[in-house]
Amino acid sequence: MNDITDPRAPQRVRHETRMRLLEVVSVTDITPLMRRFRLSGDMAGFASPGHADHIKAFFFPAGVEPKVVPIGEKGAEFAPGERPEMRDYTPRYWSVADGWIDLDFVLHGDGPASTWAAEAKVGDKLVIGGPRGSLVVPAAFDWYFLAGDETALPAIGRRIEELPAGSKVVAVIEVDSPAEEQRFDTKADLSLTYVHRNGQAAGTTNLLLDAIRTMQFPAGEAYSYIAGESTMSKAVRAHLADERGFNPEYVKAAGYWLLGVADADEPHH
């Protein structure tokens, strides 16, 4: 992947891993099922150059005050009984200078992150760590293809908004219903398609793959980013590489969650 002779090769960038104790300063429902939290605190040194970067959010057991702990050789070191659950989230917007970050949470499921997002209010605390590293995709492709379910919306939204003027991007996003559609401000030339489950459970349909199968793609070399339910991501990746002639080196498929597995009620995004 890091072949320096290939100007299109994505580059991995490492960051100093830091934990931060932040405070909720605003809560906004972007859609009925997507809630945005603005968290304020010390953001010095924060960096996220990759659109699909993720921070870890720490959800502590009941009665345990959120706090930053030392990071040792084995990672964050918590006292017995105080170890939090961790989930991955894409930084949506942030300002190092003004000391805030926006994180978007899907409101469904009953795991620790979903429960926190359903109940958290202004003044509540959240510990985040990272990103530990970034995958930076050069703006050297003829066009970009983005696909995913709502858990991928923060990463897909960032990519759409961050691509420079003149970029061509095709995006296909699966959401529950038209009420869950998001719009993006972008200088890029965007073709955006939403498909709707209309009440069917996330991860149980082939809606995304079926929509992609029928699409006409632009000419030229594309970089593809697919994310969401793991089986879906793999199936879309295989379709692009095996049936549509995409260079597999330039198809990144991320499994954010897996239907039927313990965390599946609570995707990472």
Secondary structure, 3 states (H helix, E strand, C coil): CCCCCCCCCCEEEECCCCEEEEEEEEEEEEECCEEEEEEECCCCCCCCCCCCCCEEEEECCCCCCCCCCCEECCEECCCCCCCCEEEEECCCEEECCCCEEEEEEECCCCCHHHHHHHHCCCCCEEEEECCCEEEECCCCCCEEEEEEEHHHHHHHHHHHHHCCCCCEEEEEEEECCHHHCCCCCCCCEEEEEEEECCCCCCCCCCHHHHHHHCCCCCCCCEEEEEEEEHHHHHHHHHHHHHHCCCCHHHEEEEEEECCCCHHHHCCCC
